[in-house]
Amino acid sequence: MNALWVRERRIERVGRTATLHTELGSWPLRGGVVPDDVPVREVLKGRLRVDEAQVQIAPVLDDLYDASDAQLGPTWNGGVPTVAVWAPTARNVALRLRAQIKGSDPSTSRNRSEQACSYEHSVEGSDPRTHVRMTTGEARVAMERGDDGVWRVTGDASWRDAEYAFEVTVFAPSLDAVVTNVVTDPYSVALTLNSTRSVLAELAPPDEWPKPPPRDTHAIYELHVRDFSIGDETVPPEHRGTYLGFTHLGSDGMRHLRALAEAGMTHVHLLPVNDIATIEEDRTQHLDPGPLDHLPPASPLQQRRIGRIRDRDGFNWGYDPLHYSTPEGSYAVGDRTAEFRAMVRSLNAIGLRVVLDVVYNHTPAAGQDARSILDRIVPGYYHRLAPNGYVESSTCCANTATEHRMMEKLMLDSLHTWVREYRVDGFRFDLMGHHTKANLLKVRQQHPELLLYGEGWSFGEVADDRLFVAASQRNMAGTGIATFGDGLRDAVRGGGPHDADPRHQGFSSGLADTPSAALEHAQEELMRGLAGSADTIAYVDAHDNETLFDALALKLPQATSMDDRVRMNTLALATVTLSQSPSFWHAGTELLRSKSLDRNSYDSGDWFNRIDWTATHSAFGSGLPPRWDNASRWRYLRPLLNDPALKPRAHHIRAARDRALELLRIRASSPLFGAAEVTFEPGAPGVIVMVLSGEIVVIFNATPEPTTQTADATAKRLHPAHAERAAAYADGAFTVPPRTVAVFLS
């Protein structure tokens, strides 16, 4: 177990007597107390041991070098830049600077590939400057260290749009050596192509375009930038898959988003759009798998061809952040800042506010890896370390530690950049339960106007508040920051996201066909979800796991007609849209979106992730989904993908779309969908009767038979948004057709 240096004069996880070994000498410890004559700030710059154990130093750095109020990264005053980086354990920091070429376009510079400026480090032997590879036109500028551990340098006007990086000489525990790393700025606001260098850009303030008016409740649409337009032939080819794809208001995609907004959708949630570690930003280098539409519906060939190029095809969800505060370059044609702002402005213009999916819980790498930025500047600080000294990786990658003051500051400062420079309207926090509750309360305090929500899952080293009070489901109630409600999701879909057998049924996937204890439990859980609050996000599908249509394909009896599948898709969406909580749809769920049964399409390419905004074609039967995440389930998937009756036709897709738009109109028609006193009548197995403040009755009939129900309410009139008029009120009772939701008004 590592020793833990927690304050200037205190080390924990040590015996009653121990010895502190440093490069400047050794000192005896009594009860972990560091003697007064130990030059703490100096010994923190080198190798540390307590007896034979390594020492973790993050808490003592917080104690000695609190730079929470410092301005980091590039700042400008009268056209003159200052650059600052927090590196308290560094022996030296210099700025590597390459001036902008006279007469060139700065926006092009921010997207230029400079292969000569690759990430680099060298192990110190004598003078670290002799181990730095210099490139033509690049200068080395000394920086001055402050008492707060921040290194600063002020330049002049000629530095504008120069490329830069930090040359950091620091002890790296992972190599047990002093190294000189050349690292980009964690606070970068502009970057060269593929993030080889930061760029000293002074971002002009964004224009003050009008924002959509606020709504009483929130309806959120989760969308991936590349998915949105990469296959939209009404978008110019050079803009497909980019921020500028959103600026063509007459495109099929934007017309669809406008229709959603007019019906009641309030926000578009964009999957990660900050600088991503795994996507090639030079779009001319992207590879294509070739034509796939001629291959059989359950063939393994499609995924095999995609697998060969998946690291070079331009597609990834993006949950591997490299720089937190700069837009991703692969989605840009030219100036990524201007184009990102144009995207937000266009979405606002059609009535949609913008939420960003942010990933502050991990980085793609730690240690001396080329993709490790933070850990090559302050080794051992920014990541959460296990007691044995290894970087925790329960999130998937190198877990960050926002319980440490300067990692929290990086997150807060980055969020402020997105709000100030890009005028976004909210944030969704990936794996929010790996942050502290205090972290998120600071975000809420600083941004009271924003929509904030996240994944409150409790697992890994932070489960059950083992390390701190976490931003988990149970802890965030009443904070104004919502968490995703997996209870409603699982009750509606059936089973859970990690089931080995994906056929477990839920309320809207066949369980209601026969009364059972499992159905009773699902209805109870669903009623809790329907009566939820603003503290919970109501959803039945998202980018993770199968789409709603694919889940129904796996769970409903295979002989279920496509008309009934459309009804069940609508019924499932209704549980979300007509609940008291903010509603959340995965893009295309209203179009019966299929990913050919892929359970995790993060790296499955455009083929498995495509959306047809014309509501004409389904991607069901596009081949067996990629082996790397689905092979163990192929035996369940093959017979379904081979069944042509499970592939919806255009009239099915359009019917599903129209019913979904009706749900949005119903939600938007009354503030009671979000602010009602909710009660439930007895109903029946497979039938839920929900009453909102005695004025609105909502009946969910998941059974294959019509149902007749009563309710203590003034409602007697079928909601006018319902195009399907088979539901009715007569003689004091409501009659609702099979597999149908119906809403009645006073």
PABA-473267 format. One record per residue (C-alpha): residue in three letters; x, y, z. Coordinates in steps of 0.25 Angstrom, whole numbers, padded with zeros to 4 digits, always signed. Layout:
REM PABA-473267
ALAXYZ
...
END
This chain:
REM PABA-473267
MET+0000+0000+0000
ASN+0005+0014-0004
ALA+0007+0024+0007
LEU-0002+0036+0006
TRP+0003+0050+0008
VAL-0009+0058+0012
ARG-0004+0071+0018
GLU+0009+0079+0019
ARG+0014+0072+0031
ARG+0005+0059+0031
ILE+0007+0046+0024
GLU-0004+0035+0026
ARG-0003+0020+0023
VAL+0010+0018+0031
GLY+0014+0011+0043
ARG+0017+0018+0057
THR+0031+0019+0052
ALA+0036+0020+0038
THR+0046+0027+0029
LEU+0043+0037+0018
HIS+0053+0035+0007
THR+0055+0047-0003
GLU+0066+0051-0013
LEU+0070+0062-0002
GLY+0072+0052+0009
SER+0064+0043+0019
TRP+0056+0047+0031
PRO+0050+0039+0042
LEU+0035+0039+0043
ARG+0027+0038+0057
GLY+0013+0035+0055
GLY+0014+0040+0041
VAL+0018+0054+0045
VAL+0028+0061+0035
PRO+0039+0068+0043
ASP+0040+0083+0042
ASP+0053+0083+0035
VAL+0048+0075+0023
PRO+0048+0085+0011
VAL+0034+0080+0006
ARG+0033+0088-0006
GLU+0046+0083-0011
VAL+0045+0068-0008
LEU+0031+0068-0015
LYS+0039+0070-0028
GLY+0046+0056-0027
ARG+0046+0042-0023
LEU+0038+0039-0010
ARG+0038+0027-0002
VAL+0033+0023+0012
ASP+0041+0011+0015
GLU+0039+0003+0003
ALA+0025+0009-0001
GLN+0023+0020-0011
VAL+0016+0032-0007
GLN+0003+0038-0013
ILE+0004+0053-0012
ALA-0009+0059-0018
PRO-0015+0064-0004
VAL-0002+0071+0000
LEU-0002+0078-0014
ASP-0016+0083-0011
ASP-0011+0087+0003
LEU+0001+0095-0002
TYR-0002+0100-0016
ASP-0017+0104-0016
ALA-0018+0111-0030
SER-0033+0111-0030
ASP-0034+0126-0033
ALA-0023+0126-0043
GLN-0025+0129-0058
LEU-0020+0117-0066
GLY-0017+0115-0080
PRO-0017+0126-0090
THR-0022+0140-0086
TRP-0022+0153-0093
ASN-0020+0168-0089
GLY-0020+0178-0099
GLY-0016+0169-0110
VAL-0005+0163-0102
PRO-0005+0148-0097
THR-0001+0142-0084
VAL+0000+0127-0083
ALA-0001+0120-0070
VAL+0000+0105-0066
TRP-0001+0099-0052
ALA+0011+0090-0050
PRO+0015+0090-0035
THR+0025+0078-0036
ALA+0032+0082-0049
ARG+0046+0086-0048
ASN+0045+0095-0060
VAL+0034+0099-0070
ALA+0037+0106-0083
LEU+0028+0110-0094
ARG+0030+0104-0108
LEU+0025+0114-0118
ARG+0024+0115-0133
ALA+0019+0128-0138
GLN+0008+0129-0148
ILE+0013+0130-0162
LYS+0012+0144-0167
GLY+0000+0145-0177
SER-0006+0132-0174
ASP-0020+0130-0169
PRO-0021+0127-0154
SER-0034+0119-0155
THR-0026+0110-0165
SER-0014+0109-0155
ARG-0024+0104-0145
ASN-0026+0092-0154
ARG-0013+0090-0160
SER-0006+0077-0158
GLU+0009+0078-0153
GLN+0015+0064-0152
ALA+0028+0070-0147
CYS+0021+0074-0135
SER+0017+0061-0129
TYR+0016+0058-0114
GLU+0030+0055-0108
HIS+0037+0053-0096
SER+0052+0050-0092
VAL+0058+0045-0079
GLU+0067+0055-0073
GLY+0082+0052-0073
SER+0088+0066-0071
ASP+0083+0079-0077
PRO+0068+0076-0081
ARG+0069+0086-0092
THR+0079+0077-0099
HIS+0068+0066-0100
VAL+0057+0075-0106
ARG+0056+0073-0121
MET+0054+0087-0127
THR+0047+0089-0140
THR+0049+0100-0151
GLY+0043+0113-0146
GLU+0040+0109-0132
ALA+0045+0117-0120
ARG+0047+0112-0106
VAL+0042+0123-0096
ALA+0045+0123-0081
MET+0033+0123-0071
GLU+0033+0128-0057
ARG+0028+0120-0045
GLY+0019+0126-0035
ASP+0017+0122-0021
ASP+0003+0115-0025
GLY+0011+0105-0034
VAL+0006+0113-0046
TRP+0017+0116-0057
ARG+0014+0128-0065
VAL+0019+0136-0077
THR+0014+0148-0084
GLY+0017+0150-0099
ASP+0014+0161-0109
ALA+0004+0164-0120
SER+0013+0156-0130
TRP+0009+0143-0122
ARG-0005+0143-0127
ASP-0009+0130-0133
ALA+0004+0124-0131
GLU+0005+0109-0128
TYR+0010+0105-0114
ALA+0013+0094-0104
PHE+0019+0093-0091
GLU+0032+0087-0088
VAL+0031+0081-0074
THR+0043+0075-0067
VAL+0037+0067-0056
PHE+0039+0054-0048
ALA+0030+0043-0054
PRO+0028+0032-0044
SER+0023+0022-0055
LEU+0037+0023-0061
ASP+0044+0026-0047
ALA+0052+0037-0054
VAL+0052+0051-0057
VAL+0047+0054-0071
THR+0045+0066-0081
ASN+0031+0065-0087
VAL+0025+0074-0098
VAL+0011+0075-0095
THR-0001+0083-0101
ASP-0009+0092-0091
PRO-0020+0085-0083
TYR-0027+0099-0084
SER-0026+0100-0100
VAL-0037+0108-0107
ALA-0031+0105-0121
LEU-0023+0094-0126
THR-0015+0090-0139
LEU-0021+0078-0147
ASN-0020+0065-0138
SER-0017+0073-0126
THR-0002+0073-0128
ARG-0001+0087-0123
SER-0009+0097-0115
VAL-0012+0110-0122
LEU-0011+0124-0116
ALA-0025+0129-0121
GLU-0033+0140-0115
LEU-0047+0136-0117
ALA-0056+0147-0121
PRO-0069+0148-0112
PRO-0080+0140-0119
ASP-0092+0148-0125
GLU-0104+0150-0117
TRP-0114+0142-0125
PRO-0128+0140-0119
LYS-0130+0128-0111
PRO-0143+0119-0111
PRO-0153+0123-0100
PRO-0152+0115-0087
ARG-0162+0103-0086
ASP-0169+0098-0073
THR-0164+0084-0075
HIS-0152+0078-0083
ALA-0152+0069-0095
ILE-0138+0064-0099
TYR-0133+0058-0112
GLU-0120+0051-0111
LEU-0112+0052-0124
HIS-0098+0050-0130
VAL-0092+0061-0139
ARG-0087+0051-0150
ASP-0100+0043-0149
PHE-0108+0055-0152
SER-0104+0058-0166
ILE-0093+0048-0171
GLY-0104+0041-0179
ASP-0113+0053-0182
GLU-0112+0055-0197
THR-0119+0069-0196
VAL-0107+0074-0189
PRO-0095+0078-0197
PRO-0085+0067-0197
GLU-0074+0075-0191
HIS-0083+0078-0179
ARG-0088+0064-0176
GLY-0084+0059-0163
THR-0080+0073-0158
TYR-0085+0085-0149
LEU-0088+0092-0162
GLY-0098+0080-0165
PHE-0108+0087-0156
THR-0107+0100-0163
HIS-0115+0096-0175
LEU-0129+0099-0170
GLY-0136+0092-0182
SER-0129+0079-0181
ASP-0137+0066-0177
GLY-0130+0066-0164
MET-0133+0080-0160
ARG-0147+0079-0165
HIS-0149+0067-0156
LEU-0143+0074-0144
ARG-0152+0086-0146
ALA-0164+0077-0146
LEU-0159+0071-0133
ALA-0157+0085-0127
GLU-0171+0090-0132
ALA-0177+0078-0126
GLY-0171+0081-0112
MET-0156+0076-0112
THR-0148+0086-0105
HIS-0134+0082-0105
VAL-0124+0075-0114
HIS-0113+0067-0106
LEU-0100+0065-0114
LEU-0091+0053-0111
PRO-0077+0058-0108
VAL-0072+0070-0116
ASN-0060+0074-0109
ASP-0046+0069-0115
ILE-0046+0054-0116
ALA-0034+0045-0115
THR-0038+0034-0125
ILE-0043+0041-0137
GLU-0034+0045-0149
GLU-0037+0060-0151
ASP-0032+0060-0166
ARG-0045+0057-0173
THR-0037+0053-0185
GLN-0031+0042-0178
HIS-0044+0035-0174
LEU-0046+0021-0180
ASP-0059+0015-0185
PRO-0063+0000-0184
GLY-0069+0000-0198
PRO-0083-0003-0202
LEU-0090-0012-0191
ASP-0104-0011-0195
HIS-0104-0023-0205
LEU-0099-0033-0193
PRO-0109-0042-0186
PRO-0117-0037-0174
ALA-0110-0046-0164
SER-0096-0047-0170
PRO-0084-0045-0162
LEU-0077-0038-0174
GLN-0082-0024-0172
GLN-0076-0024-0158
ARG-0063-0030-0162
ARG-0061-0020-0173
ILE-0064-0009-0163
GLY-0055-0015-0153
ARG-0043-0014-0162
ILE-0044+0001-0163
ARG-0051+0005-0150
ASP-0039+0013-0145
ARG-0039+0021-0157
ASP-0053+0023-0162
GLY-0056+0036-0155
PHE-0067+0030-0146
ASN-0067+0029-0131
TRP-0076+0033-0120
GLY-0065+0041-0114
TYR-0065+0037-0099
ASP-0050+0039-0099
PRO-0047+0053-0097
LEU-0033+0059-0100
HIS-0035+0074-0098
TYR-0048+0078-0090
SER-0050+0092-0095
THR-0048+0092-0110
PRO-0058+0086-0121
GLU-0054+0073-0128
GLY-0047+0076-0141
SER-0052+0064-0149
TYR-0066+0071-0149
ALA-0061+0084-0155
VAL-0058+0088-0169
GLY-0050+0100-0165
ASP-0050+0109-0152
ARG-0056+0099-0142
THR-0060+0111-0133
ALA-0068+0118-0143
GLU-0075+0106-0148
PHE-0078+0101-0135
ARG-0085+0114-0131
ALA-0092+0114-0145
MET-0098+0100-0141
VAL-0103+0105-0127
ARG-0109+0117-0134
SER-0116+0109-0145
LEU-0122+0099-0134
ASN-0127+0111-0126
ALA-0133+0117-0138
ILE-0142+0105-0140
GLY-0146+0105-0125
LEU-0136+0095-0119
ARG-0127+0098-0108
VAL-0113+0091-0107
VAL-0108+0081-0097
LEU-0094+0076-0097
ASP-0090+0062-0093
VAL-0077+0064-0084
VAL-0067+0054-0080
TYR-0059+0059-0068
ASN-0059+0046-0061
HIS-0047+0040-0069
THR-0036+0043-0079
PRO-0032+0033-0090
ALA-0018+0030-0083
ALA-0009+0033-0072
GLY+0006+0032-0069
GLN+0015+0035-0081
ASP+0005+0031-0091
ALA+0005+0040-0103
ARG-0010+0043-0101
SER-0007+0046-0086
ILE-0007+0061-0084
LEU-0010+0064-0070
ASP-0002+0053-0064
ARG+0011+0057-0072
ILE+0009+0071-0066
VAL+0006+0068-0051
PRO+0009+0053-0050
GLY+0000+0046-0039
TYR-0009+0057-0037
TYR-0021+0058-0047
HIS-0024+0043-0046
ARG-0031+0035-0035
LEU-0021+0025-0030
ALA-0024+0012-0023
PRO-0017+0009-0010
ASN-0006+0001-0017
GLY-0003+0013-0026
TYR-0010+0008-0039
VAL-0019+0018-0047
GLU-0033+0014-0044
SER-0040+0010-0057
SER-0055+0006-0054
THR-0060+0016-0063
CYS-0053+0009-0075
CYS-0040+0017-0075
ALA-0032+0026-0066
ASN-0041+0031-0055
THR-0039+0046-0052
ALA-0041+0051-0038
THR-0050+0063-0037
GLU-0049+0062-0022
HIS-0035+0068-0024
ARG-0036+0083-0024
MET-0029+0086-0037
MET-0036+0075-0045
GLU-0049+0081-0040
LYS-0045+0095-0045
LEU-0041+0089-0058
MET-0056+0084-0060
LEU-0062+0096-0055
ASP-0054+0105-0063
SER-0056+0097-0076
LEU-0071+0097-0073
HIS-0071+0112-0072
THR-0063+0113-0086
TRP-0074+0105-0093
VAL-0085+0114-0087
ARG-0077+0127-0089
GLU-0071+0124-0103
TYR-0082+0115-0109
ARG-0095+0119-0102
VAL-0099+0105-0099
ASP-0111+0103-0090
GLY-0108+0091-0082
PHE-0099+0079-0079
ARG-0101+0064-0077
PHE-0090+0058-0069
ASP-0084+0044-0073
LEU-0083+0035-0061
MET-0087+0046-0052
GLY-0086+0037-0040
HIS-0071+0037-0041
HIS-0071+0052-0037
THR-0074+0057-0023
LYS-0087+0063-0020
ALA-0080+0076-0016
ASN-0074+0077-0030
LEU-0088+0077-0036
LEU-0094+0087-0026
LYS-0083+0096-0030
VAL-0087+0095-0044
ARG-0101+0098-0041
GLN-0097+0110-0032
GLN-0089+0116-0044
HIS-0100+0113-0054
PRO-0114+0113-0048
GLU-0120+0115-0062
LEU-0115+0102-0068
LEU-0121+0089-0070
LEU-0112+0079-0063
TYR-0113+0064-0062
GLY-0104+0052-0062
GLU-0102+0037-0060
GLY-0103+0035-0045
TRP-0099+0020-0045
SER-0091+0016-0033
PHE-0080+0006-0035
GLY-0065+0004-0035
GLU-0056+0010-0025
VAL-0066+0021-0022
ALA-0078+0012-0020
ASP-0087+0014-0007
ASP-0079+0027-0004
ARG-0067+0019+0000
LEU-0058+0031-0004
PHE-0067+0043-0003
VAL-0082+0047-0004
ALA-0084+0044-0019
ALA-0093+0051-0029
SER-0101+0038-0030
GLN-0116+0035-0031
ARG-0119+0034-0017
ASN-0110+0047-0013
MET-0115+0057-0024
ALA-0130+0057-0021
GLY-0134+0071-0018
THR-0122+0078-0024
GLY-0128+0082-0037
ILE-0118+0073-0044
ALA-0125+0060-0050
THR-0120+0046-0051
PHE-0125+0036-0061
GLY-0136+0027-0056
ASP-0132+0012-0059
GLY-0144+0007-0052
LEU-0154+0012-0062
ARG-0145+0008-0073
ASP-0144-0007-0069
ALA-0159-0008-0065
VAL-0163-0003-0079
ARG-0152-0011-0087
GLY-0150-0023-0078
GLY-0138-0029-0072
GLY-0125-0020-0071
PRO-0114-0015-0080
HIS-0104-0026-0076
ASP-0113-0038-0078
ALA-0106-0050-0085
ASP-0120-0054-0090
PRO-0126-0041-0097
ARG-0140-0047-0097
HIS-0146-0043-0084
GLN-0159-0036-0085
GLY-0164-0023-0079
PHE-0177-0015-0079
SER-0176-0011-0093
SER-0169-0023-0099
GLY-0179-0034-0097
LEU-0179-0037-0082
ALA-0193-0031-0081
ASP-0199-0042-0090
THR-0201-0051-0078
PRO-0203-0047-0063
SER-0191-0050-0054
ALA-0183-0046-0042
ALA-0173-0041-0051
LEU-0183-0032-0058
GLU-0188-0027-0045
HIS-0174-0023-0041
ALA-0172-0016-0054
GLN-0185-0008-0053
GLU-0181-0004-0039
GLU-0167+0001-0044
LEU-0173+0008-0056
MET-0183+0015-0047
ARG-0172+0020-0038
GLY-0165+0025-0051
LEU-0178+0032-0057
ALA-0180+0040-0044
GLY-0165+0044-0043
SER-0160+0058-0043
ALA-0150+0068-0049
ASP-0139+0060-0041
THR-0140+0048-0051
ILE-0138+0047-0066
ALA-0149+0038-0072
TYR-0144+0029-0083
VAL-0145+0016-0090
ASP-0133+0017-0099
ALA-0121+0024-0101
HIS-0108+0023-0109
ASP-0104+0012-0099
ASN-0110-0002-0102
GLU-0120-0006-0112
THR-0129+0004-0118
LEU-0144+0003-0114
PHE-0148-0003-0127
ASP-0137-0013-0126
ALA-0140-0017-0112
LEU-0155-0019-0116
ALA-0149-0028-0127
LEU-0142-0036-0117
LYS-0153-0037-0107
LEU-0166-0038-0113
PRO-0171-0051-0119
GLN-0165-0052-0133
ALA-0179-0054-0139
THR-0183-0040-0134
SER-0188-0032-0146
MET-0181-0019-0150
ASP-0194-0011-0147
ASP-0193-0016-0133
ARG-0178-0013-0132
VAL-0181+0001-0136
ARG-0192+0002-0125
MET-0182-0004-0114
ASN-0172+0006-0119
THR-0181+0017-0117
LEU-0186+0012-0104
ALA-0172+0011-0098
LEU-0169+0025-0103
ALA-0182+0030-0096
THR-0177+0025-0082
VAL-0165+0035-0084
THR-0172+0046-0091
LEU-0185+0047-0082
SER-0177+0045-0069
GLN-0175+0056-0059
SER-0160+0056-0061
PRO-0152+0062-0072
SER-0153+0053-0084
PHE-0141+0047-0092
TRP-0142+0041-0106
HIS-0130+0035-0114
ALA-0129+0041-0128
GLY-0138+0033-0137
THR-0146+0025-0127
GLU-0158+0032-0133
LEU-0154+0026-0146
LEU-0153+0012-0141
ARG-0138+0014-0142
SER-0130+0001-0143
LYS-0115-0002-0141
SER-0117-0016-0146
LEU-0118-0021-0132
ASP-0104-0015-0128
ARG-0103-0013-0113
ASN-0091-0004-0113
SER-0089+0004-0126
TYR-0079+0013-0120
ASP-0069+0009-0131
SER-0078+0002-0141
GLY-0076+0012-0152
ASP-0087+0020-0160
TRP-0093+0007-0166
PHE-0099+0002-0153
ASN-0102+0016-0147
ARG-0109+0022-0159
ILE-0122+0030-0158
ASP-0132+0032-0170
TRP-0139+0046-0167
THR-0148+0043-0179
ALA-0155+0032-0171
THR-0153+0023-0183
HIS-0142+0012-0180
SER-0139+0004-0167
ALA-0125-0001-0164
PHE-0131-0014-0158
GLY-0124-0026-0165
SER-0111-0018-0168
GLY-0103-0030-0164
LEU-0099-0036-0151
PRO-0094-0025-0141
PRO-0079-0024-0138
ARG-0073-0036-0132
TRP-0065-0028-0122
ASP-0077-0025-0114
ASN-0088-0035-0119
ALA-0082-0048-0122
SER-0087-0055-0110
ARG-0102-0052-0114
TRP-0101-0055-0129
ARG-0109-0068-0127
TYR-0121-0059-0123
LEU-0119-0049-0133
ARG-0117-0057-0146
PRO-0131-0063-0147
LEU-0137-0049-0145
LEU-0128-0042-0155
ASN-0132-0052-0165
ASP-0147-0050-0163
PRO-0152-0040-0174
ALA-0165-0038-0166
LEU-0157-0031-0155
LYS-0152-0020-0164
PRO-0161-0008-0164
ARG-0166-0002-0177
ALA-0168+0013-0180
HIS-0182+0014-0176
HIS-0179+0007-0162
ILE-0167+0017-0160
ARG-0176+0029-0163
ALA-0188+0024-0154
ALA-0178+0023-0143
ARG-0173+0037-0145
ASP-0187+0043-0146
ARG-0191+0036-0133
ALA-0178+0041-0126
LEU-0181+0055-0130
GLU-0194+0054-0124
LEU-0188+0050-0111
LEU-0180+0062-0111
ARG-0192+0071-0114
ILE-0199+0065-0103
ARG-0188+0067-0093
ALA-0186+0082-0098
SER-0201+0084-0097
SER-0202+0084-0082
PRO-0193+0088-0070
LEU-0199+0076-0063
PHE-0189+0068-0070
GLY-0178+0071-0060
ALA-0185+0079-0049
ALA-0197+0070-0045
GLU-0202+0062-0033
VAL-0201+0048-0038
THR-0210+0037-0034
PHE-0213+0023-0040
GLU-0226+0016-0041
PRO-0226+0001-0039
GLY-0225-0002-0054
ALA-0222-0017-0058
PRO-0211-0026-0061
GLY-0204-0019-0073
VAL-0212-0006-0071
ILE-0208+0006-0064
VAL-0218+0017-0061
MET-0211+0030-0057
VAL-0219+0043-0052
LEU-0212+0057-0052
SER-0218+0066-0042
GLY-0232+0060-0045
GLU-0232+0067-0058
ILE-0225+0058-0068
VAL-0226+0043-0069
VAL-0215+0035-0076
ILE-0217+0020-0079
PHE-0206+0011-0083
ASN-0212-0002-0089
ALA-0200-0012-0092
THR-0209-0024-0093
PRO-0214-0030-0107
GLU-0228-0027-0103
PRO-0237-0015-0102
THR-0238-0010-0088
THR-0250-0002-0081
GLN-0246+0006-0068
THR-0252+0016-0059
ALA-0245+0028-0052
ASP-0248+0038-0041
ALA-0246+0050-0050
THR-0253+0061-0058
ALA-0247+0056-0071
LYS-0257+0051-0082
ARG-0251+0056-0095
LEU-0240+0049-0103
HIS-0229+0059-0105
PRO-0230+0065-0119
ALA-0215+0062-0122
HIS-0219+0047-0124
ALA-0221+0044-0138
GLU-0225+0030-0135
ARG-0239+0032-0130
ALA-0243+0018-0126
ALA-0241+0021-0111
ALA-0254+0027-0105
TYR-0261+0031-0092
ALA-0276+0027-0091
ASP-0285+0023-0079
GLY-0275+0027-0069
ALA-0264+0018-0074
PHE-0251+0019-0083
THR-0249+0009-0094
VAL-0235+0008-0100
PRO-0231-0001-0111
PRO-0220-0012-0110
ARG-0205-0007-0108
THR-0209+0007-0108
VAL-0208+0020-0099
ALA-0219+0029-0099
VAL-0220+0043-0092
PHE-0234+0049-0087
LEU-0236+0063-0083
SER-0247+0071-0075
END
